[in-house]
Amino acid sequence: MSPRLSVVMIAKNAADLLPDCLASVSWADEIVLLDSGSSDNTVELARSQGVQVHVDRDWQGYGIQRQRAQAYATGDYVLMIDTDERVTPELAQSIRSVLAAPQTGAIYSIARRNYFLGRFMRHSGWYPDRVMRLYERDRYRYNDNLVHESLDAQGARVIELAGDLLHLTCRDFSGFQQKQLAYAAAWAQERHQRGKKTSLAAIFGHTLGAFVKTLLLRGGILDGKQGWLLAVVNAQYTFNKYTELWALSRGYSEKVSL
């Protein structure tokens, strides 16, 4: 008997994204969704599609929320995806092949094809953008990172799967920018709590480095207009991260009585 697959996702206010996401994984043995307090009909929509839905509003970061979501799964394998991602038919077939002949202890990496302002990027460091998302439920889990969380899988054998995971990274620029600001703040807060500091020279050095790396070293120029724009966006995100850390380490982000 083949191992059972649990698709696991975390969500908040994702009603517009959920239908296509769920349709792309409808073949899984179970789908588990952990909602962090949606004000739209994400929960109702998911339940109407037979999804096992749980709610936990005690947000402690992406890593811990993924751990909580995985704890509700019952399958032998977990496929961790987000509501703005879609499993392509080729990737679905690759996953079925893994389940038909599983390799104990292996983790499977998936190529993400990221969408940015009307284009699925092919360069810029955004493709193949491999992520480790398919793994044995009882053997692996995500770390505790507030943001940019990853699978705790040190020393594990990683096998690359064929087929892409489509990622609707940036459908509207305003929403994307808001998310980037939140990520930058969480990144800085996490490092501040660990006693990390930065300098003005480091802020501008990292910012310039992010632009050059995206546009030239990672071939962003080959992605046309979107490549140039993404290089600026990555530089801006880097600037926000390090400036927030700089401000936190000097107490400039604390409330001041006037």
N, C-alpha and C positions, 0 to 999 in steps of 0.2 A: 504494500500500500504506500502510495506517495505521501510525502510529508504535506501537512496542511499549511496554507499561506494566510497570514493575517496582514492586511494592508492597514497601516496605522498612520493617523494624521492628527495634527493639532490645528485649531481654527478659531477665528474670531471675526464676525461680520463678513463671512465669505459666501453668502447666498448666491451672489452673481457668478462666482467661480465654481461652485460645488457641482452642478449638474454634469458638466463636461469631464470634470475630474473623476467623479464616481462612475460615469459611463466607461471610462478608459480602464477601470479596474473591476468591472462588474463580474468578472470571471473568478475573482479570488474567493477563498473559502469563507472569509469574514472580513468586514471592514469596521475598524474601530476609529471613532472620532472623539477627541477630547476638546470641548469648547471652553474658552476662558472668559465667557461672559458676553456673548453676542447680543446686540440690540436689534438685529434684523431677524429673519426667519431661518438662519443657518441650522439651528437645532431641529426645527420642525421639518425642514426640507430633507435633512439627512435621515431622520427617523422614517419619513415617508418612503424612502428608498431602501429600507431594511438595514440601515447602518446601526451598529451598536454605539449609542451616543452617551457620553458622560460629560458632566460639567464640573469644572474646578476653577473658581475665580481667584484663587490665591496664587497670583502670578509671581514666580520666583526666577523667571528667565526661561529661555528656550530649551536649554539642556534638561533642566528638571522637569519641565512640562512634557518633554518627549519621554522621559523616564516614566512619568505617571501614565501617559497614554499607553506605552508599551506594557505596563503592568496589567492592563485590562485585556490584552490579547491572549488568545489560547492556542494559536497555531504554532507549528514547529519552526516556521520561518517568519520573519517580519520583513515587509517592504515598507519602509518609512518614506512617505511623500508629503508634499504640501498641497493645499487646495488650489494653488496657482500652477500646478504641474499636471501633465498628462502623459500616460504611458502609451507609447506608440505600439502598433501591432507587432513590429519586429522585436521590440523589447519584451513585450508580453510573451512571445514565443521563446525568447531566450530564458525568461524566468521559468516557464513551464519545463524547459529542458533541464534546468538546474534541479527542479523538484522531482523530475523523473530519475535523475542520477545524482543525488546530493553528495557533496564532498565534505566530510566532517571537519569543522574548524575553519573552513574557508569563508571569506567575506567577498561579496561581489560588488564591483564598482560599475557605475552607470554613467554614460556620457550625457550631460545636460546640454540642450540646445536652447540658449537664452534669447528671449525676445526683448528688443529695445527700440522703442519709437518706430514701429512699423517694419522692423527687420529682425530675422533670426540671425544673430551674429555668428560668424564663422572664424573669427580671429579675436584680437583684443584681449586674449586671456579668458574669453568667455566660451570657448569651444576647443576641445571637447568638455572642459570643466567637469572632470570625473568626480563623482561623489560616491561614498560607500553607503548604500541604502538597503541592500538585501543581505540578511544574516540570520543566524540561528538565535531564536528568542531567548533561550536559556543560557546562552554563552556570552552574548555581548549586549551592551547598552550604551547610551549617550553619556558624555561627561556632564559636569554641572555648570558649564559656561553660561553666562547670562545671554550672550550673543555669539555668533560664529561657533556654535556648538559642533562637536564631532563625535564620532563613534570611538569608544575606548576599545581599541583593537591592536594594541602594540604587539608586534611580532606575528600577527595573523597573516596567513597567506591570502593575497588579494588576487581575484580573478576578474578580468575585464569581460563584461557582457556586450554583445552586439545589440544595436538598437538604441534609440535616443529617448531621453525623458525631456519632453517639451516643457519649458519654464517661461511663463508669462511674466518676466521680471518687471518690465516697465510698459504698461499699457497706457497709463496717463502720467505725465511728468510730475504733476503736483503731488499725487499720491506716492509716487516713487521717492520724491524728495523728502516727504514727511517720514517715510520709513527709514530712509538713509540717516536722517537726523536722529531718529530714535536709536538706531543701531550705533551711531557714533557716540551718543551719550552713554549707552549701556557699556560699550567697549571701554570708554574712559573711566567710568565708575568702577568697573571690574579691576582695571589695572591700578587705579587709585587705592582701592582697598588692599591691594597686594604691595603697596608702598612704591609703586613705579612713579617716576617723574620724567619730565622732558624739558627741553630748552627752546628758545626762539629759533636758534639755528637748526635744531632738529625738526621743528615744525615745518620750516620752509624747505629744508632738505628733503624730507619725506614727501612733501606736497609736489615738488618738482620731480622727484623720482617717480611718483605714481603716474604723472602725466607722460613722462618719457617712456616708462616701462609699457604703459598701455598702448601708446601710439606707435612706437618704434620697435621695442624689443618683443612685444607680443603681437605685432602686425596689425594694430588697430587701423592704420592707414589703409589697409586692404578692405576694411569694412565701410569705406566711403564716408559720407557725412556723419553717419551714426558712430563711426569709429572715432572721428574727431570729437564729437560731442561726449562720447563715453570717456575719452581721455580726460576731458575737463571735469566731468562728473566724478570720476575716480580721484582726481586731484582735490576736488572740493571736499569729498568725503574724508580723504586723508587729512586735509587741513582741519576739518571739523573735529575729527577724533583727537588729534594731538593738541589742538587749541583748548578743547574741553579738559583734557588731562592736565594741561599747563595751568588752566584756571582753577581746577579742583585742588591741585597740589599747593596753590598759593592762597587758597581760601576765597578766591574771587567769585566763586559760584554760590557762596553763602548769602543769605538775606542780610541786608544792611539797613539798620534803622536810620531814617533821615531826620 
